[in-house]
Amino acid sequence: MGINSININIPDDILKERKTVEFKGEFALEPKGNIQGRKITATFCGENKKLSSIAESIEKTGLKDGMTISFHHHFRAGDYIIRMVMKEIANLGIKNLNLCVSSLTSAHEFLIDYIKDGTVTGIETSGIREKLGEEISKGIMKKPVIIRSHGGRARAIEAGDTKIDVAFLGVPCSDDYGNANGIHGKSQCGSLGYAIIDSKYADKVVLITDTIIPYPNVPASISQQDVDYIVEVEEIGDPNGIASGATRFTKDPKELLIAKYASSVIEASGYLKDGFSIQAGTGGASLAVARFLKEKMEEKNIKASFGLGGISKQFVDLHEEGFIGTLFDVQGFDLKAVESIGKNNKHVEIDASLYANPHNKGCIANKLDIVILSALEVDKNFNVNVITGSDGYIRGASGGHSDTAAGAKLSMIVSPLVRGRIPTIVEKVNTVITPGESIDVIVTERGVAINDKLSKNKELKERLESNKNIPLLSIEELHEKALKITGTPEPIKYEDRVVGIVEYRDGSIIDVIHKVKED
């Protein structure tokens, strides 16, 4: 066993098979080797890239048993692409495939059948939800799934840890030579930030679209020089699932109180000054923080230099009102974000490597002042779980959580103290996605805890202690408050078998997910 820096045992056979080491700290692992390339493939003058069907594209790429195929999740719950491609692959009898997917959503439950029949035997992803996550947690797969952050996935692809044989990329529009973007067509999704990496490093790239635009289709998020084939289909996804029409403004008193405390912490921290930078999530409390911050920015007559990450209506509104100078967009979360990236020249599409790859020459996450993140669980060492539920089943996503927490000067978790009868602040989290050394502050409706185990937070603690609007408690006191409401939960019973491996963003192993023991 290798014991990592947060005291978790990582089985030696996993370290050996993965050819990596146990997690040793957020910036401990130095990159080695070279950026990996792909096979040289030429399209000669007069050759036609447009094919008649997905089945034809599979045959043309030479897809065989045991290869790795990739997909993105920009269509989220509205995605049709993975289902269409997997159906044709199964019809051709191809087996033992490894799926490298930026994230899996509720739209992908059907993969259970392809796992059972041996079509899919490996999965590398950021997130797995609902029934699919439950079945994987119960041990449906022989090999553990690999969980990576968005920045970690980009790093793994560039470094050659994951070699993509064929990328099947759904795009809202393309011309007949492979120039594609997410801002035109009938199934717009906005930024294609996760897909861009796949298009640059996969040996073969197939675009699947429901809108063909006359050449040249510009701007080109994905370039013709990276595309082998294009297939036109009737629909690539459900627009209602791809981008919802509106993002809710919370009226929940608990979320509003969390947001009020969080904005007070940000103001007291000293980072809320002209030219600051920020990323926020899409939860009710996170969006409400953005609302409160706008009021404080007006009072102070300051502006943010940039907003980062998945972009929502709230950030677009702040941008269009002049409160945020530039939006760096790796994924659009709603229709307002999709519309904005097509018309605002300082709303900029970025790929996942530029967003958060820790081993390039400078990702944008490194320039963040403030990040506001959510959590399923936080323990007394400030380790954060966003992947497994209170029942031990995989039902969440790593996303950019550990990436932005490591990069930002102020990394804040906003979360209710309890959810129903389940405590959020716990003795030990089920699964560590983000290590406590990356987290500065936890904000709940019952109090705020600062990670004073980090020497860098000495001044921050003094600032918060002097602010009477912030109910400062220790993490231990928050934990006690949670248990007074919920009682002490029964521990989850696990088997020895590992069903999931959690890679930290640098490729080291930060945790493993064990099979839940059945009653």
Secondary structure in CASP SS format (residue, H / E / C, confidence):
PFRMAT SS
TARGET T0000
AUTHOR 0000-0000-0000
METHOD secondary structure of the structure
MODEL  1
M C 1.00
G E 1.00
I E 1.00
N C 1.00
S C 1.00
I C 1.00
N C 1.00
I C 1.00
N E 1.00
I E 1.00
P C 1.00
D H 1.00
D H 1.00
I H 1.00
L H 1.00
K H 1.00
E H 1.00
R H 1.00
K C 1.00
T C 1.00
V C 1.00
E E 1.00
F C 1.00
K C 1.00
G C 1.00
E C 1.00
F C 1.00
A C 1.00
L C 1.00
E C 1.00
P C 1.00
K C 1.00
G C 1.00
N C 1.00
I C 1.00
Q C 1.00
G C 1.00
R C 1.00
K C 1.00
I C 1.00
T C 1.00
A C 1.00
T C 1.00
F C 1.00
C C 1.00
G C 1.00
E C 1.00
N C 1.00
K C 1.00
K E 1.00
L E 1.00
S C 1.00
S C 1.00
I H 1.00
A H 1.00
E H 1.00
S H 1.00
I H 1.00
E H 1.00
K H 1.00
T H 1.00
G C 1.00
L C 1.00
K C 1.00
D C 1.00
G C 1.00
M C 1.00
T E 1.00
I E 1.00
S E 1.00
F E 1.00
H C 1.00
H C 1.00
H C 1.00
F C 1.00
R H 1.00
A H 1.00
G H 1.00
D E 1.00
Y C 1.00
I H 1.00
I H 1.00
R H 1.00
M H 1.00
V H 1.00
M H 1.00
K H 1.00
E H 1.00
I H 1.00
A H 1.00
N H 1.00
L C 1.00
G C 1.00
I C 1.00
K C 1.00
N C 1.00
L E 1.00
N E 1.00
L E 1.00
C E 1.00
V E 1.00
S C 1.00
S C 1.00
L C 1.00
T C 1.00
S H 1.00
A H 1.00
H H 1.00
E C 1.00
F C 1.00
L H 1.00
I H 1.00
D H 1.00
Y H 1.00
I H 1.00
K H 1.00
D C 1.00
G C 1.00
T C 1.00
V E 1.00
T E 1.00
G E 1.00
I E 1.00
E E 1.00
T E 1.00
S C 1.00
G E 1.00
I C 1.00
R C 1.00
E H 1.00
K H 1.00
L H 1.00
G H 1.00
E H 1.00
E H 1.00
I H 1.00
S H 1.00
K C 1.00
G C 1.00
I C 1.00
M C 1.00
K C 1.00
K C 1.00
P C 1.00
V E 1.00
I E 1.00
I E 1.00
R C 1.00
S C 1.00
H H 1.00
G H 1.00
G H 1.00
R H 1.00
A H 1.00
R H 1.00
A H 1.00
I H 1.00
E H 1.00
A H 1.00
G C 1.00
D C 1.00
T C 1.00
K C 1.00
I C 1.00
D C 1.00
V E 1.00
A E 1.00
F E 1.00
L E 1.00
G E 1.00
V E 1.00
P C 1.00
C E 1.00
S E 1.00
D C 1.00
D C 1.00
Y C 1.00
G C 1.00
N C 1.00
A E 1.00
N E 1.00
G C 1.00
I C 1.00
H C 1.00
G C 1.00
K C 1.00
S C 1.00
Q C 1.00
C C 1.00
G C 1.00
S C 1.00
L C 1.00
G H 1.00
Y H 1.00
A H 1.00
I H 1.00
I H 1.00
D H 1.00
S H 1.00
K H 1.00
Y H 1.00
A C 1.00
D C 1.00
K E 1.00
V E 1.00
V E 1.00
L E 1.00
I E 1.00
T E 1.00
D C 1.00
T C 1.00
I E 1.00
I C 1.00
P C 1.00
Y C 1.00
P C 1.00
N C 1.00
V C 1.00
P C 1.00
A C 1.00
S C 1.00
I E 1.00
S C 1.00
Q H 1.00
Q H 1.00
D H 1.00
V C 1.00
D C 1.00
Y E 1.00
I E 1.00
V E 1.00
E E 1.00
V C 1.00
E C 1.00
E C 1.00
I C 1.00
G E 1.00
D C 1.00
P H 1.00
N H 1.00
G H 1.00
I H 1.00
A C 1.00
S E 1.00
G C 1.00
A C 1.00
T C 1.00
R C 1.00
F C 1.00
T C 1.00
K C 1.00
D C 1.00
P H 1.00
K H 1.00
E H 1.00
L H 1.00
L H 1.00
I H 1.00
A H 1.00
K H 1.00
Y H 1.00
A H 1.00
S H 1.00
S H 1.00
V H 1.00
I H 1.00
E H 1.00
A H 1.00
S H 1.00
G C 1.00
Y C 1.00
L C 1.00
K C 1.00
D C 1.00
G C 1.00
F E 1.00
S E 1.00
I E 1.00
Q E 1.00
A E 1.00
G C 1.00
T C 1.00
G C 1.00
G H 1.00
A H 1.00
S H 1.00
L H 1.00
A H 1.00
V H 1.00
A H 1.00
R H 1.00
F H 1.00
L H 1.00
K H 1.00
E H 1.00
K H 1.00
M H 1.00
E H 1.00
E H 1.00
K H 1.00
N C 1.00
I C 1.00
K C 1.00
A E 1.00
S E 1.00
F E 1.00
G E 1.00
L E 1.00
G E 1.00
G E 1.00
I E 1.00
S C 1.00
K H 1.00
Q H 1.00
F H 1.00
V H 1.00
D H 1.00
L H 1.00
H H 1.00
E H 1.00
E C 1.00
G C 1.00
F C 1.00
I E 1.00
G E 1.00
T E 1.00
L E 1.00
F E 1.00
D E 1.00
V E 1.00
Q E 1.00
G E 1.00
F C 1.00
D E 1.00
L H 1.00
K H 1.00
A H 1.00
V H 1.00
E H 1.00
S H 1.00
I H 1.00
G H 1.00
K H 1.00
N C 1.00
N C 1.00
K C 1.00
H E 1.00
V E 1.00
E E 1.00
I C 1.00
D C 1.00
A H 1.00
S H 1.00
L H 1.00
Y H 1.00
A H 1.00
N C 1.00
P C 1.00
H C 1.00
N C 1.00
K C 1.00
G C 1.00
C C 1.00
I H 1.00
A H 1.00
N H 1.00
K H 1.00
L C 1.00
D C 1.00
I E 1.00
V E 1.00
I E 1.00
L E 1.00
S C 1.00
A C 1.00
L C 1.00
E E 1.00
V E 1.00
D E 1.00
K C 1.00
N C 1.00
F C 1.00
N C 1.00
V E 1.00
N E 1.00
V C 1.00
I C 1.00
T E 1.00
G C 1.00
S C 1.00
D C 1.00
G C 1.00
Y C 1.00
I E 1.00
R C 1.00
G C 1.00
A E 1.00
S C 1.00
G C 1.00
G C 1.00
H H 1.00
S H 1.00
D H 1.00
T H 1.00
A H 1.00
A H 1.00
G H 1.00
A C 1.00
K C 1.00
L E 1.00
S E 1.00
M E 1.00
I E 1.00
V E 1.00
S C 1.00
P C 1.00
L C 1.00
V E 1.00
R E 1.00
G C 1.00
R C 1.00
I E 1.00
P E 1.00
T C 1.00
I E 1.00
V E 1.00
E C 1.00
K C 1.00
V C 1.00
N C 1.00
T C 1.00
V C 1.00
I C 1.00
T E 1.00
P C 1.00
G H 1.00
E H 1.00
S H 1.00
I C 1.00
D C 1.00
V E 1.00
I E 1.00
V E 1.00
T E 1.00
E C 1.00
R C 1.00
G E 1.00
V E 1.00
A E 1.00
I E 1.00
N C 1.00
D C 1.00
K C 1.00
L C 1.00
S H 1.00
K H 1.00
N H 1.00
K H 1.00
E H 1.00
L H 1.00
K H 1.00
E H 1.00
R H 1.00
L H 1.00
E H 1.00
S C 1.00
N C 1.00
K C 1.00
N C 1.00
I C 1.00
P C 1.00
L E 1.00
L E 1.00
S C 1.00
I H 1.00
E H 1.00
E H 1.00
L H 1.00
H H 1.00
E H 1.00
K H 1.00
A H 1.00
L H 1.00
K H 1.00
I H 1.00
T H 1.00
G C 1.00
T C 1.00
P C 1.00
E C 1.00
P C 1.00
I C 1.00
K C 1.00
Y E 1.00
E E 1.00
D E 1.00
R E 1.00
V E 1.00
V E 1.00
G E 1.00
I E 1.00
V E 1.00
E E 1.00
Y C 1.00
R C 1.00
D C 1.00
G C 1.00
S C 1.00
I E 1.00
I E 1.00
D E 1.00
V E 1.00
I E 1.00
H E 1.00
K E 1.00
V E 1.00
K C 1.00
E C 1.00
D C 1.00
END
